[in-house]
């Protein structure tokens, strides 16, 4: 399907939860768009994923942490590779503008 789309458009005006959209999926990887609006991971919750994940922050800001205490502050243009089974969580995202991410799971 050849359809021109824009990463910053076609999202709900109000986001009660983070917005996830799969953009491309193959046997080897999944590319998704994530939109956060002041969201964070639930307390005492850690992502523990089977695949490596490359996250790229396009707009807004975010703070992530690993279960080993390592913390990352992401601003537009920053990216981070999260190894498979590295427990991690989103501590906070921007409260004043939507945070747009691309996440590549491989």
Beta strands, then each sheet from edge to edge (+ up, - down):
strand 1: 19-25
strand 2: 30-36
strand 3: 53-59
strand 4: 61-66
strand 5: 71-75
strand 6: 79-82
strand 7: 88-93
strand 8: 99-105
sheet 1: 1+ 2- 8+ 3- 6+
sheet 2: 5+ 4- 7+
end
